[in-house]
């Protein structure tokens, strides 16, 4: 009986060992992905700040906007992919040779009531086991800043897996309206770059 049990125990122990190794490998892959996400969202923020400084980002077309256009060298009009620019002629692309991805998903600019945020794309599995777009819903009402401080959501080892993007129409429009309100008759309003609006009152 003991002789018959020995091969069975050997198989069970081997299966357990393989299971532990696979689990550890998957966990290491996910933790490595989270570390990369934390780095890349910050790099993307800096790129968008450069774009905003030169081109003045007005807004984005959608609530969730794939970041798949940073390798664009030139374009026609004032819009590149889903991003609208006040001064598209100041575009200095390509900003990257390849748009960054994680688990084959592009990063996103997410529009919420608390502003724009850069996040991993939908379908990305985080080290905590949560899936973007399934377990972590990023809609207009989502409190992303709170998620960035929650290890069960968008934080890994004290590092946020998303980042605020302080650009967009709210700032641009406020500046524009303030200048118009202060305008006198016959004003030609100019930015630091080019004339963008002319007002003549009767």
Backbone as CSV, one residue per row, in Angstrom:
resi,resn,N_x,N_y,N_z,CA_x,CA_y,CA_z,C_x,C_y,C_z
1,UNK,0.833,-1.221,0.000,0.000,0.000,0.000,0.859,1.259,0.000
2,UNK,1.920,1.188,0.860,2.810,2.328,0.938,3.507,2.575,-0.394
3,UNK,3.830,1.474,-1.077,4.524,1.601,-2.357,3.625,2.279,-3.385
4,UNK,2.312,1.968,-3.334,1.373,2.565,-4.270,1.133,4.043,-3.966
5,UNK,1.149,4.407,-2.676,0.905,5.797,-2.294,2.076,6.714,-2.643
6,UNK,3.266,6.179,-2.654,4.454,7.006,-2.882,4.407,7.743,-4.227
7,UNK,4.120,7.067,-5.348,4.032,7.794,-6.630,2.932,8.857,-6.620
8,UNK,1.813,8.565,-5.943,0.713,9.534,-5.883,1.118,10.780,-5.118
9,UNK,1.773,10.581,-3.973,2.243,11.726,-3.184,3.272,12.546,-3.957
10,UNK,4.118,11.838,-4.693,5.125,12.531,-5.501,4.466,13.418,-6.553
11,UNK,3.429,12.904,-7.198,2.709,13.668,-8.227,2.023,14.883,-7.604
12,UNK,1.385,14.667,-6.438,0.678,15.771,-5.765,1.660,16.870,-5.356
13,UNK,2.783,16.463,-4.765,3.780,17.447,-4.334,4.360,18.203,-5.528
14,UNK,4.596,17.484,-6.616,5.125,18.127,-7.829,4.125,19.138,-8.382
15,UNK,2.841,18.765,-8.395,1.795,19.667,-8.889,1.699,20.921,-8.018
16,UNK,1.808,20.735,-6.708,1.771,21.887,-5.790,2.967,22.800,-6.031
17,UNK,4.130,22.201,-6.227,5.341,22.993,-6.468,5.210,23.799,-7.753
18,UNK,4.709,23.151,-8.807,4.507,23.854,-10.077,3.492,24.974,-9.903
19,UNK,2.418,24.709,-9.156,1.399,25.741,-8.921,1.960,26.954,-8.204
20,UNK,2.785,26.711,-7.184,3.409,27.817,-6.439,4.327,28.623,-7.340
21,UNK,5.105,27.933,-8.177,6.031,28.614,-9.077,5.277,29.468,-10.102
22,UNK,4.189,28.928,-10.636,3.385,29.684,-11.602,2.769,30.903,-10.943
23,UNK,2.255,30.741,-9.715,1.655,31.860,-8.984,2.691,32.952,-8.740
24,UNK,3.877,32.558,-8.296,4.926,33.544,-8.030,5.347,34.262,-9.307
25,UNK,5.413,33.508,-10.404,5.791,34.104,-11.689,4.760,35.132,-12.137
26,UNK,3.474,34.769,-12.030,2.407,35.693,-12.416,2.415,36.930,-11.540
27,UNK,2.657,36.749,-10.248,2.686,37.890,-9.330,3.845,38.822,-9.657
28,UNK,5.007,38.223,-9.971,6.168,39.037,-10.328,5.915,39.823,-11.611
29,UNK,5.225,39.185,-12.565,4.890,39.871,-13.813,3.978,41.054,-13.527
30,UNK,2.966,40.854,-12.679,2.021,41.922,-12.365,2.675,43.049,-11.582
31,UNK,3.530,42.691,-10.600,4.192,43.739,-9.827,5.144,44.531,-10.713
32,UNK,5.821,43.812,-11.633,6.690,44.512,-12.573,5.902,45.445,-13.459
33,UNK,4.707,45.023,-13.863,3.841,45.870,-14.687,3.412,47.110,-13.927
34,UNK,3.072,46.951,-12.651,2.652,48.100,-11.841,3.789,49.113,-11.681
35,UNK,4.999,48.618,-11.489,6.149,49.519,-11.379,6.348,50.301,-12.673
36,UNK,6.160,49.613,-13.802,6.289,50.276,-15.098,5.177,51.306,-15.299
37,UNK,3.960,50.962,-14.899,2.840,51.897,-15.021,3.132,53.174,-14.243
38,UNK,3.597,53.035,-12.997,3.890,54.197,-12.165,4.905,55.121,-12.839
39,UNK,5.893,54.533,-13.499,6.916,55.323,-14.189,6.360,55.987,-15.449
40,UNK,5.632,55.210,-16.237,5.192,55.713,-17.539,4.108,56.770,-17.439
41,UNK,3.225,56.682,-16.439,2.201,57.732,-16.329,2.854,59.075,-16.023
42,UNK,3.933,59.059,-15.234,4.636,60.314,-14.940,5.351,60.845,-16.180
43,UNK,5.937,59.942,-16.962,6.590,60.355,-18.204,5.582,60.952,-19.177
44,UNK,4.392,60.369,-19.239,3.348,60.882,-20.122,2.867,62.254,-19.672
45,UNK,2.753,62.458,-18.377,2.361,63.778,-17.860,3.342,64.840,-18.329
46,UNK,4.632,64.546,-18.241,5.645,65.522,-18.658,5.549,65.824,-20.149
47,UNK,5.258,64.810,-20.964,5.104,65.031,-22.405,3.902,65.929,-22.676
48,UNK,2.788,65.660,-22.009,1.593,66.483,-22.213,1.799,67.912,-21.717
49,UNK,2.590,68.093,-20.689,2.915,69.446,-20.230,3.688,70.201,-21.309
50,UNK,4.616,69.506,-21.967,5.367,70.118,-23.076,4.427,70.510,-24.208
51,UNK,3.509,69.616,-24.538,2.553,69.905,-25.601,1.687,71.096,-25.228
52,UNK,1.201,71.103,-23.997,0.323,72.183,-23.547,1.042,73.532,-23.536
53,UNK,2.309,73.525,-23.165,3.090,74.768,-23.124,3.210,75.382,-24.509
54,UNK,3.392,74.544,-25.519,3.558,75.026,-26.890,2.222,75.198,-27.616
55,UNK,1.357,74.219,-27.502,0.158,74.156,-28.343,-1.126,74.560,-27.621
56,UNK,-1.111,74.596,-26.301,-2.288,74.885,-25.480,-3.424,73.891,-25.765
57,UNK,-3.462,72.855,-24.976,-4.495,71.831,-25.118,-5.840,72.425,-24.710
58,UNK,-6.823,72.356,-25.604,-8.163,72.874,-25.311,-8.970,71.827,-24.553
59,UNK,-9.107,70.656,-25.151,-9.835,69.574,-24.503,-9.638,68.279,-25.294
60,UNK,-10.364,67.239,-24.854,-10.347,65.945,-25.526,-11.781,65.591,-25.917
61,UNK,-11.936,64.864,-26.998,-13.262,64.585,-27.544,-14.105,63.658,-26.678
62,UNK,-13.461,62.702,-26.036,-14.214,61.636,-25.377,-13.936,61.594,-23.880
63,UNK,-14.760,60.815,-23.187,-14.542,60.646,-21.749,-13.292,59.798,-21.492
64,UNK,-13.038,58.823,-22.374,-11.823,58.017,-22.310,-11.117,58.131,-23.653
65,UNK,-9.896,58.645,-23.636,-9.167,58.948,-24.862,-7.865,58.155,-24.927
66,UNK,-7.742,57.209,-25.844,-6.496,56.438,-25.970,-5.326,57.348,-26.333
67,UNK,-4.205,57.146,-25.685,-2.996,57.918,-25.997,-2.238,57.159,-27.079
68,UNK,-2.648,57.395,-28.318,-2.089,56.653,-29.454,-1.585,57.591,-30.548
69,UNK,-1.206,58.814,-30.158,-0.876,59.826,-31.154,0.446,60.550,-30.882
70,UNK,1.193,60.130,-29.897,2.433,60.840,-29.552,3.561,60.564,-30.535
71,UNK,3.363,59.611,-31.435,4.356,59.333,-32.475,4.009,60.029,-33.795
72,UNK,2.999,60.890,-33.771,2.591,61.621,-34.974,3.567,62.773,-35.224
73,UNK,4.064,62.854,-36.442,5.015,63.911,-36.793,4.305,65.200,-37.175
74,UNK,3.246,65.097,-37.964,2.502,66.285,-38.384,1.073,65.887,-38.707
75,UNK,0.190,66.884,-38.744,-1.212,66.622,-39.023,-1.855,67.892,-39.561
76,UNK,-3.043,67.746,-40.110,-3.779,68.878,-40.675,-4.935,69.233,-39.751
77,UNK,-5.157,70.512,-39.547,-6.246,70.948,-38.687,-5.768,71.209,-37.268
78,UNK,-6.726,71.332,-36.363,-6.403,71.668,-34.976,-6.541,70.467,-34.051
79,UNK,-6.788,69.297,-34.611,-7.026,68.116,-33.789,-6.102,66.983,-34.209
80,UNK,-5.435,66.392,-33.214,-4.634,65.193,-33.455,-5.274,64.090,-32.626
81,UNK,-5.765,63.054,-33.325,-6.567,62.004,-32.683,-7.733,62.668,-31.964
82,UNK,-7.861,62.491,-30.648,-8.997,63.073,-29.918,-8.627,64.323,-29.138
83,UNK,-7.422,64.852,-29.351,-6.958,66.028,-28.610,-7.053,67.284,-29.468
84,UNK,-7.704,68.319,-28.923,-7.878,69.589,-29.628,-6.876,70.624,-29.120
85,UNK,-6.234,71.311,-30.059,-5.165,72.244,-29.723,-5.494,73.652,-30.210
86,UNK,-5.111,74.639,-29.410,-5.308,76.029,-29.806,-4.276,76.447,-30.848
87,UNK,-3.064,75.917,-30.744,-1.976,76.286,-31.653,-1.320,75.023,-32.220
88,UNK,-2.012,74.347,-33.126,-1.486,73.082,-33.674,-0.193,73.245,-34.455
89,UNK,0.066,74.461,-34.973,1.294,74.674,-35.741,2.541,74.625,-34.862
90,UNK,2.350,74.631,-33.543,3.485,74.555,-32.611,3.837,73.109,-32.232
91,UNK,3.141,72.162,-32.839,3.376,70.745,-32.555,4.820,70.369,-32.873
92,UNK,5.489,69.676,-31.970,6.898,69.305,-32.140,7.096,67.789,-32.194
93,UNK,6.060,67.094,-32.668,6.127,65.638,-32.731,7.082,65.126,-33.804
94,UNK,7.413,63.856,-33.737,6.910,62.897,-32.752,7.574,63.063,-31.381
95,UNK,6.766,62.919,-30.341,7.281,63.022,-28.974,7.826,61.686,-28.495
96,UNK,7.369,60.605,-29.129,7.873,59.261,-28.857,7.911,58.487,-30.175
97,UNK,8.823,57.556,-30.277,8.851,56.702,-31.475,7.666,55.744,-31.495
98,UNK,7.296,55.259,-30.331,6.163,54.337,-30.203,5.320,54.762,-29.011
99,UNK,4.007,54.694,-29.163,3.125,55.002,-28.049,3.242,53.907,-26.989
100,UNK,3.412,54.287,-25.724,3.596,53.273,-24.688,2.334,52.432,-24.469
101,UNK,2.533,51.168,-24.195,1.433,50.257,-23.889,1.813,49.410,-22.680
102,UNK,0.807,48.882,-22.026,1.025,47.927,-20.946,0.034,46.786,-21.151
103,UNK,0.543,45.579,-21.180,-0.271,44.395,-21.483,-1.036,44.597,-22.796
104,UNK,-0.349,45.197,-23.754,-0.854,45.444,-25.117,-2.017,46.452,-25.142
105,UNK,-2.197,47.204,-24.071,-3.251,48.222,-24.021,-2.615,49.602,-23.926
106,UNK,-3.140,50.552,-24.687,-2.622,51.918,-24.613,-3.103,52.589,-23.334
107,UNK,-2.346,53.572,-22.887,-2.784,54.387,-21.751,-3.920,55.294,-22.213
108,UNK,-4.617,55.916,-21.250,-5.765,56.759,-21.575,-5.680,58.104,-20.860
109,UNK,-6.288,59.111,-21.489,-6.621,60.357,-20.794,-8.097,60.250,-20.441
110,UNK,-8.393,60.241,-19.144,-9.758,60.069,-18.661,-10.299,61.411,-18.161
111,UNK,-11.460,61.777,-18.651,-12.113,63.043,-18.278,-13.086,62.773,-17.131
112,UNK,-12.874,63.423,-15.984,-13.770,63.279,-14.840,-14.178,64.660,-14.333
113,UNK,-15.082,64.678,-13.361,-15.511,65.940,-12.770,-14.378,66.612,-12.002
114,UNK,-13.339,65.854,-11.685,-12.190,66.402,-10.961,-11.018,66.684,-11.898
115,UNK,-11.277,66.645,-13.207,-10.237,66.971,-14.163,-9.800,65.771,-14.990
116,UNK,-8.740,65.999,-15.759,-8.184,64.939,-16.606,-7.140,64.130,-15.828
117,UNK,-7.095,62.827,-16.144,-6.114,61.938,-15.520,-5.570,60.973,-16.570
118,UNK,-4.294,60.626,-16.422,-3.699,59.577,-17.240,-3.778,58.282,-16.449
119,UNK,-4.312,57.235,-17.081,-4.481,55.947,-16.415,-4.061,54.813,-17.355
120,UNK,-3.871,53.620,-16.811,-3.688,52.460,-17.689,-4.957,52.222,-18.512
121,UNK,-4.822,51.546,-19.633,-5.957,51.279,-20.500,-6.871,50.195,-19.963
122,UNK,-8.081,50.148,-20.511,-9.053,49.148,-20.080,-8.567,47.744,-20.427
123,UNK,-8.764,46.823,-19.494,-8.315,45.450,-19.680,-7.003,45.144,-18.987
124,UNK,-6.301,46.165,-18.506,-5.025,45.941,-17.816,-5.288,45.341,-16.432
125,UNK,-4.553,44.277,-16.112,-4.684,43.619,-14.817,-3.564,44.122,-13.898
126,UNK,-3.942,44.673,-12.749,-2.967,45.212,-11.800,-2.495,44.116,-10.839
127,UNK,-1.452,44.421,-10.076,-0.897,43.446,-9.137,-1.899,43.062,-8.054
128,UNK,-2.832,43.952,-7.738,-3.850,43.639,-6.729,-4.977,42.768,-7.288
129,UNK,-4.860,42.386,-8.567,-5.853,41.528,-9.186,-7.010,42.258,-9.832
130,UNK,-7.073,43.579,-9.642,-8.164,44.363,-10.215,-7.915,44.632,-11.697
131,UNK,-9.010,44.643,-12.458,-8.936,44.873,-13.898,-9.525,46.245,-14.226
132,UNK,-8.755,47.061,-14.952,-9.244,48.378,-15.365,-10.434,48.193,-16.310
133,UNK,-11.520,48.897,-16.015,-12.709,48.811,-16.848,-13.704,47.766,-16.384
134,UNK,-13.273,46.864,-15.479,-14.167,45.830,-14.941,-14.324,46.017,-13.436
135,UNK,-13.210,45.905,-12.715,-13.244,46.106,-11.263,-13.021,47.567,-10.900
136,UNK,-12.260,48.249,-11.731,-11.998,49.684,-11.529,-12.660,50.435,-12.675
137,UNK,-13.796,51.043,-12.387,-14.575,51.754,-13.397,-14.145,53.218,-13.427
138,UNK,-13.783,53.684,-14.601,-13.311,55.061,-14.761,-14.328,55.846,-15.588
139,UNK,-15.351,56.367,-14.904,-16.355,57.171,-15.601,-16.254,58.627,-15.155
140,UNK,-17.203,59.434,-15.577,-17.155,60.877,-15.307,-17.172,61.180,-13.814
141,UNK,-17.838,60.335,-13.021,-17.994,60.586,-11.589,-16.913,59.926,-10.734
142,UNK,-16.003,59.191,-11.358,-14.987,58.459,-10.597,-14.052,59.404,-9.851
143,UNK,-13.795,59.093,-8.587,-12.864,59.876,-7.770,-11.473,59.256,-7.909
144,UNK,-10.793,59.596,-8.983,-9.478,59.010,-9.243,-8.444,59.407,-8.183
145,UNK,-8.435,60.660,-7.681,-7.475,60.988,-6.616,-7.600,60.066,-5.405
146,UNK,-8.830,59.699,-5.033,-9.014,58.768,-3.909,-8.480,57.391,-4.265
147,UNK,-8.704,56.954,-5.496,-8.199,55.648,-5.940,-6.673,55.608,-5.918
148,UNK,-6.053,56.737,-6.219,-4.596,56.811,-6.262,-3.965,56.657,-4.882
149,UNK,-4.790,56.718,-3.831,-4.294,56.550,-2.464,-4.760,55.235,-1.847
150,UNK,-5.358,54.375,-2.657,-5.914,53.109,-2.175,-5.162,51.947,-2.824
151,UNK,-4.488,51.139,-2.000,-3.698,50.012,-2.532,-4.573,48.963,-3.205
152,UNK,-5.866,48.968,-2.903,-6.777,48.032,-3.547,-7.336,48.574,-4.858
153,UNK,-6.884,49.774,-5.237,-7.362,50.387,-6.474,-6.179,50.791,-7.357
154,UNK,-5.779,52.064,-7.300,-4.737,52.564,-8.217,-3.471,53.009,-7.479
155,UNK,-3.038,52.198,-6.531,-1.774,52.472,-5.846,-1.027,51.157,-5.640
156,UNK,0.284,51.201,-5.840,1.123,50.018,-5.646,2.387,50.416,-4.909
157,UNK,2.580,49.840,-3.729,3.760,50.104,-2.904,3.988,51.606,-2.725
158,UNK,2.903,52.323,-2.453,2.993,53.757,-2.187,3.075,54.634,-3.419
159,UNK,3.048,54.031,-4.608,3.132,54.794,-5.851,1.797,54.756,-6.587
160,UNK,1.375,55.919,-7.073,0.107,56.007,-7.793,0.238,55.414,-9.189
161,UNK,-0.818,54.721,-9.623,-0.845,54.122,-10.959,-1.674,54.969,-11.920
162,UNK,-1.878,56.216,-11.557,-2.533,57.209,-12.409,-1.944,58.558,-12.031
163,UNK,-2.213,59.574,-12.851,-1.653,60.892,-12.564,-2.578,61.974,-13.105
164,UNK,-2.742,63.070,-12.347,-3.556,64.179,-12.848,-2.872,64.869,-14.018
165,UNK,-3.672,65.364,-14.943,-3.160,66.072,-16.114,-3.733,67.482,-16.086
166,UNK,-2.970,68.448,-15.562,-3.491,69.809,-15.360,-3.511,70.642,-16.634
167,UNK,-4.274,70.188,-17.616,-4.410,70.912,-18.874,-5.870,70.869,-19.283
168,UNK,-6.194,71.598,-20.347,-7.534,71.469,-20.908,-8.320,72.740,-20.936
169,UNK,-9.543,72.612,-21.381,-10.388,73.758,-21.695,-10.710,74.616,-20.497
170,UNK,-10.797,74.029,-19.301,-11.199,74.820,-18.146,-10.256,75.989,-17.928
171,UNK,-8.950,75.733,-17.998,-7.974,76.805,-17.821,-7.958,77.737,-19.022
172,UNK,-7.934,77.175,-20.218,-7.865,77.997,-21.430,-9.070,78.914,-21.557
173,UNK,-10.250,78.387,-21.306,-11.459,79.191,-21.453,-11.555,80.271,-20.380
174,UNK,-11.112,79.963,-19.166,-11.137,80.965,-18.104,-10.264,82.162,-18.471
175,UNK,-9.070,81.866,-18.989,-8.165,82.949,-19.390,-8.782,83.762,-20.521
176,UNK,-9.363,83.078,-21.503,-9.970,83.756,-22.641,-11.128,84.646,-22.203
177,UNK,-12.018,84.127,-21.371,-13.170,84.899,-20.913,-12.741,86.095,-20.062
178,UNK,-11.708,85.903,-19.253,-11.221,86.998,-18.415,-10.709,88.148,-19.279
179,UNK,-9.983,87.805,-20.341,-9.471,88.841,-21.228,-10.592,89.538,-21.987
180,UNK,-11.600,88.777,-22.400,-12.718,89.377,-23.121,-13.502,90.314,-22.218
181,UNK,-13.726,89.909,-20.969,-14.476,90.733,-20.022,-13.766,92.048,-19.729
182,UNK,-12.443,92.035,-19.808,-11.671,93.240,-19.545,-11.474,94.091,-20.802
183,UNK,-11.956,93.571,-21.921,-11.709,94.238,-23.204,-12.408,95.592,-23.296
184,UNK,-11.788,96.465,-24.015,-12.384,97.762,-24.325,-12.862,97.735,-25.769
185,UNK,-13.589,98.769,-26.169,-14.094,98.823,-27.539,-12.945,98.706,-28.535
186,UNK,-13.195,97.863,-29.569,-12.198,97.716,-30.627,-11.032,96.847,-30.249
187,UNK,-11.179,96.048,-29.187,-10.080,95.212,-28.725,-9.701,94.152,-29.758
188,UNK,-8.417,93.953,-29.929,-7.906,92.769,-30.610,-7.153,91.981,-29.551
189,UNK,-7.721,90.841,-29.153,-7.112,90.036,-28.101,-6.031,89.142,-28.679
190,UNK,-4.859,89.193,-28.084,-3.735,88.406,-28.567,-3.188,87.544,-27.430
191,UNK,-2.816,86.341,-27.785,-2.078,85.507,-26.834,-0.602,85.829,-27.036
192,UNK,0.260,85.065,-26.366,1.696,85.278,-26.533,2.172,84.803,-27.896
193,UNK,1.298,84.050,-28.613,1.735,83.488,-29.884,1.145,84.255,-31.057
194,UNK,-0.199,84.128,-31.264,-0.835,84.725,-32.428,-2.177,85.326,-32.031
195,UNK,-2.716,86.252,-32.842,-4.060,86.743,-32.576,-5.058,85.601,-32.686
196,UNK,-6.005,85.531,-31.718,-6.999,84.469,-31.813,-8.429,85.002,-31.820
197,UNK,-8.623,86.282,-31.482,-9.985,86.789,-31.525,-9.978,88.302,-31.689
198,UNK,-10.901,88.804,-32.413,-11.023,90.243,-32.618,-12.444,90.662,-32.277
199,UNK,-12.573,91.716,-31.457,-13.896,92.186,-31.041,-14.014,93.662,-31.406
200,UNK,-15.033,94.015,-32.138,-15.316,95.408,-32.501,-16.742,95.691,-32.085
201,UNK,-16.938,96.645,-31.184,-18.271,96.969,-30.719,-18.773,98.225,-31.407
202,UNK,-20.061,98.255,-31.679,-20.674,99.442,-32.306,-20.915,100.518,-31.270
